[in-house]
Amino acid sequence: MPLADLPRSTTGPDAAVVRVLSYNIRSMRDDREALARVIRACAPDVVCVQEAPRFFRWRKAAAWLARETGLVYTTGGATAAGPMILTSLRAQVEHAEDTLLPRVPGLHRRGFATAVLRFGGGHRDTGGPGNGNGVRLGVVSCHLSLAEAERYDQAGMLLDHLTALDVPYAIAAGDINDRPDGRAFRRIAGKLRDGWATEPWGSEATSTPRDPRRRIDAVFASEGVEIIGCGVPAGLPGVADADLEAATDHLPVLAALRLPRVAPV
């Protein structure tokens, strides 16, 4: 299904449409130019990255990716043990933080990259009940454990973390390392809405690019967020199948979300 079937980013008097991309980039160890082409073609407002560079000169690598995709580094990377958030200039960053999760001996440490963003809060934004303050969206990028028990616990931590943000709208996006019928995936989907299951668009499986058979990457949204469409994009302008295969070992998940304006609490 072509990318044109998803609406572009907009801000109106009643709502903001925000495009969110979730992408495991395997520490940028593959074809960086192909990776940048894929991200640019998705035209995201928010990119929830997993496996961002974490070691030597990781900040330089993150800055390169942001520059080559026309985005801004917001938070995460080594400081969140891999998850990272990039945003477009549409997003006003109200708050950003990185959280390291409890370490289990013998297993890779995990973390969350978190940002609270505002859309449509500029000086020209005068419509709707937001009164010029824009629409607030909490975002968490995550990469859960390969170990089943730890992954299930981290799913609960993710839900608690989102609740603590105390925002009208929230999303969690990332590499869940679990299929939709798995315990951790079902724990998250029991509290948040799974984008693909709610409004499927594009294709479903994300792993691996050459022979995708498993959906282990997802975008989840809280109540109130209108999911317009969510899935693996196809027919990206200027992007060949070879680019998707060369960029990393996962396929991206793109979602278009409509955030109605809400009156300030």
N, C-alpha and C positions, 0 to 999 in steps of 0.2 A: 504494500500500500504506500503510495507516495507521501512524502513529507508534507506536501501542500494540503493534505486532508486535515492537518492539525492547525488550529488558528495561530496567528502570530501573537506576539506579546502586545498587549494593549492596556491602557488605563482609562477608565471612563467614570462618569459620575456615580454609577451603581456598583462597579466591580473592577477588579484588575485581573487580567489573564497572565499567568506566569508559566513559563516553560522550565521544567526541571529535568535535568539529565543525571542519571546515576551510571558510573563507569568505573570498573576496576581496570587500572592502567598498568598493572604489573611493574611498578617502580620505573616506568618509562624505559624498560630494557629492550623494547622492540623498536619498531619504526616510528620515531617521534614525529616526523613530518606527516605520516599517515594518521597518527593519533590526532594531531592538530587539525587536519582536514576534516576528520569525522566530527570533532567537537564544534568547529566553526559551522559546519553544515547544519547541525542541529539547532543553531541559533538559541542557545539556552540563556535564561536569566540566572539560573543557579545550577552549578555542577557539583554534585556530591561524588567526590573521588574516593576510591579505595585503592590501597597499595600505592599511595603517593611515595615518592622518594623519601627515605628516612635516614640515610647515612651521609657520607661525605658530600659536602656542598649541596645538600638537599634544598636549601632555600634558593640557590641559583637555578636549580632544575624547576622548582615551582614557579619562579619568576619567568623563566623561559616559556613554560606552558601557558601561563596567564597572558603574556605578551603576544604569543603566536595565535591565541584564540580570541583576542580582543576582550579579555576578561580581567578581573582584579583578584589577586590573592586575598582571601578573607581570613581564614584560620586553618589550623591543622597541619598535617604532614608528620614530621618526626615527633612533634609535641603531642600528637594524638595517637601515636603508634601506627600511622598509616592513613586513616581517613583525613580528608581535606575538603574544604569548600572554596570554590571560586564563584564569583558573582559578576554580573554585568553592571554597568553604571546606572541601570534602572533601580537597582537595589540600594537603599540606604541602610547601612549597617548600624543597628542600634546597640548590639551586644554580640560579642564573640568569645568563645572559650573552648578549651580542650580538656578532656577528661580521660584519665587513664583508669581502666577497670582493674579490679583485683587480679593479681598474678597467680596463676595456677602453676606450681612447680612442673617443669618439663614442657610447658606449652608456651606458645608465642603470646606475648602480652598484647591486649587489645585496648581500644579506646574509642571515644566519640569526638567528632568535630562538630561544634554547635554554633549556630548564628541565629539571632533574631533580626529579621529584616523588615523594612517598610517599603511598600510600593505605592507610588502616587502620592507622596507627601511633600512634593516640591512647592515652591512659592506660587506656582500657577494652578495648583490643585485646589479648586474651590467647590467642587460638587460633592453631593452625597452627604450622608450622616457622619462621614469621617472628619468633616470640618477642616479639611486641609492637612490632616495628620497622616493620611495614608492608611494602608491596610497592613497590619502586622502579621508576619509569618515566622514561626519557629521552624528551624531546619536542623536535622541531625544526620550526619553522614556516618555510617557504621559498617564494620566488617566483622561479622561474628565468627566464633571459634569453629574449628574443624571437629572438635570433640563434642559429642552430642550433649552430655550433661552440662558442660560449661556453656555451650551455645544456648541451651534452654534458660539457664540462669541469666545470661546476658540479654536475652529477649525481654525478660522481666525488668532488668535494669534500664533498658532502652525505653520501655513504656513509662517507668517512673521518672526518667530523665525528661521526657517530653512533657509529662504532666507538670513537672516543677517549673517549666518555662513560663507557665501562666500567660499564654497568648491565645487569641481567639481562634487561630488556625495553626496547625502544625503538620509537618511531614517528616517521615523517616525514610531514608533511601540508602540502599547499599547492597553489598554482597552478604546474603544471609547464610550462605553455605548450607542451605537446607532447601528441600523441595516444598511445594505448597502443602503436601500431606504430612510433612515433618512436624515434630512437636514444637520446635522454636518458631517456625514459620506460622503455624496455627495459633500460637500464643500471641504473636503480634497481630495477626489478622483478626483475632477475636476482639481486639480493642480498636484497631484502626482498619480502614478500608484498603484492601489490596487493589492497586490501580488497574492491573491487568484483569483481574477477576470482575472488577466493577464496570470498566469501559475498555474492553480490549481493542487495540489498534496496532497495526503492524503485525509483527510475529511475536511468538511467546518465548521460546527457548533462548538462553543467553550463553550457554557453555556446551561446547567450545565453538569459536567462530567458523571453523571449517566443517563441523558436523554438529550443529546445535541440537541437543536432545533434552537438556535439563534447564529448568527455570530456577536459578538460585539467586538471581538479582531482582530487586523489586523496589517500587516506590509505594509507600503507604501514606494515607492521608487521614486526618482527623475529621470528625463530623463537621459539616458546614462547608467543607471544601468541595466544590463541584469538579469531579474528575471528567474532563472532556474526552480524553483518550490517553492510553498508556500502553507502551510496548516497545519492541525492538524496531527502530525505524528502517524502512527500505526506500530505495530510490532517492537517497540523499543527493542533492545537487553537487556535482564535482567530486563525488566519492564512488569508487568502484568497489566491487566485492573484495577485490584484492587488498584494498585499503583496510577494510574491516578485519580481514584475516591477519594483516601485517601489523596493525596498531597495537594489539594486546591479545591476551588469551580469553577475554570475555567480550560479549556483545553489549552495546550500551542499551539502557532503558530510558526512553524519553516520555515525559508526561506533560500534557497541557492542563493546567488547573485554573479554575475560575474562583476568585476570592471575593465574595460579596462584601461591600462595605458594611461595617457594623458601628453602632453608636458607641462612643467611648464609655467605659465602665467607671 
